[in-house]
Amino acid sequence: MTTKQSPHTVHEFTMCFSSTPRGARLARRLCGHRLDAWGVPYGSDAHDVVTLVASELCANAVRHGHVAGRDFHLLLTADPVAGTVRIEVSDTRGERLPRLSAGVPEDGDGGRGLLLVEALADRWGCGPRPSGGPGKTVWAECTAPGLT
């Protein structure tokens, strides 16, 4: 008896990162590397969009979801048939839910991350952590043609 492998391969990358700017930077770089390995090359529009969205979600986990001694978790899932990439970033601070500000932030650092996510992602949202642990998961889905 032989088993047939499904032609539909969903790629997945998951890792925990320190809740620091360095952890967020490493998460962004590893997302970019994985996308390239999955057929979305560096420099392509899809690569740049997904990497930027992942970067913003990771930065928000560090800036707004940080709890001392706790890491944030990244899950990157790519579905070649649907041509989409889903980014999920979980932190341990459940009482601080993401929300869009009413207007454009004044000049200064911060305040534009979710505006970028809203503009670039096809869909995004927030919910409880899938593991049932403390905190929340913020997710976004982006179109990524070229996935293999």
N, C-alpha and C positions, 0 to 999 in steps of 0.2 A: 504494500500500500504506500502510495506517495502522497505527500501533502502539497497542495498548491499554495504558493505564496501570493498574497494579494498584490496586484499591481499598484494599488493605492498605498503609497508610503507617506505617512505623516511624520515629519521631522520634529524632534523635541530637544530642547536644551533647558536644563534647570540647574540652578545653583543658588546658594546663599552667599550674601556679601555683607561686609561690615557696613554698618549704618554711618558711613563717613563719606566725604566728598571723594576720597580715593576709591572706596567701594563702588560708588556710582560711576566713576570714570572707568573702572575695570569692567563693570557690567556693560557699559556702552561699547567698549572695545570688543568684548567677547561676542556681543550681539552682532556687531559688524562683521566679525570673522565668521560666525556661523552662517549669516546670510550669504556671504560670498561662497562658502562651501556648499550651500544649498542651491546655488545657481542664480543668486541675485547679486551681481558683481558690484564691487566698490565703485563709487562714482555714478551709478545709475540713480535715476529719480526714486525708484522704489527703495533702494538701499538707503539713500539719504533720508527719506521720510520715515521709514521704520526705525532707523537708528536714532533719529531725532526724537521721535515719540517715546522710544524706550528710555532715552537719556532723560527726558522731562519727567517721566513717571518714576524713574530711579531717584532723580534729584529731589522730587517731592517726598518720596519715602524717607530720604535722609533728612530733609529740612522740616517736614511737618509730621512725619510718622515715627520719628526716632524715639526710642525708649532705651535708656542707658543699659548697655550689656546685651542688647538684642539686635540681631541682624535683620536685613530684609531679604526676601526671597524673590527670585526672578524665574518665570517660566515663559519660554519662547516656543511657540508651536507654529509650524508651517505646513499648510495643506496644499500640495501642488495641484490637485484636481480643482479645488476652489480658487486657487491663486491668491490665498490670503495668509497673512501672518497675524497671530494673536500674541500680544504681549500682556503678561499678568505680573504685577508687582505687589507683593504682600508685605505689610509691615505689622507691627504689634500695637499700634495706637488706633483703636477702633472708635474713639470718641471724636476724632478729627476727620470728618468726611470731606472729600474734595467738593468744591463748588466753584462755579464760574463767577467772577466778580461782575457787578452790574455794568461796569464800563471799562474803558481802557485804563490800566494802571498809570499813575503819574510816573515821571521819569525817576529812575532809581533801580536798584537791584531787585529782581524778583517780580512775581505777580503775573507773569505772562505764560507760564508753563502750560496751564490748562487751556488757555486760549489757543496755543499752538496745537495741542492735542486735539481740541475741538475742530480746528481748521484742517488738520492734516489726516486724522484718522477717519475711516468710514463710519465707525461706531466706537463708543467708549462708555464706560460705566464703572460702578463700584458695588461691591457686595461683601458678604462675610467671607472669611478665609475658607477655602474648600476643605482644609484639614480640620476645621472646627476650632482651631486655636484662637487665641486672642488677636484682635486687630481686624484688618480689612484687606481686601484685594481690589486694586484699581486695574482695569484692563482696557485694552484698545485693540481694534482690528483694523488692519491696513491691507489694501490690495498690493500684491507683489507678483507681477507677471515674471515668468522666467524660472520659477521654482522647479527643481527637478527631483 
